[in-house]
């Protein structure tokens, strides 16, 4: 199954940098992942993996 590009807007560059740094450290951002999963469903796709189940 192909990946779908989902673009989520940050309120400012500081927030974008903070979230990027979080993921680069291997951490998760629950709110963002929920927002992305919802957008995938809204586009008519089924998410391939529920990020909350990943370790």
N, C-alpha and C positions, 0 to 999 in steps of 0.2 A: 504494500500500500504506500502511496506517495505521502510525503510530508506536505502540510499546508502552511504557508506563510501567514502568520497572524501578527498584525501590527497593533500594538497597544501604546497609546499616547501617555507619556509621563507629564506631570504637571510642570516640571522644569528640568533643567539639565542636572541639577544636584540630585534630584530623585532618581533620574535615569542612571547616573553614575553609581549611586548607592546600591541600586538593584543589580546592576551589572557586576559590581564588586561582590555582592552577596552570592550570586551564582558562580562566579569565578572561584570563590572559596569552597564551593561544593554545598552551599546551604540552599534552602528553599524559601520561596516567598508565596505563602498559601493564598493570599488574596489575588495575587497576579495569576497564579495557576488556575484558580477558580474562574477568573475572568476569561482566560484563554480557552479553557474547557467549554465554557458557556458559548463563546463565539464559534467554536468548532461545531457544536450542536446546532447553533442558529444557522450555520451555513449548510446544514443538511448532512454533515459528516458524523461518523461515530469516532470518538477519540480512540486511538489505538492502544493507549496505555493510560490508566488513571495515575497521574503523578503522585497522588497521595499514597499509592501502594508501592511506589518505588523506594528502594533503600539507598 
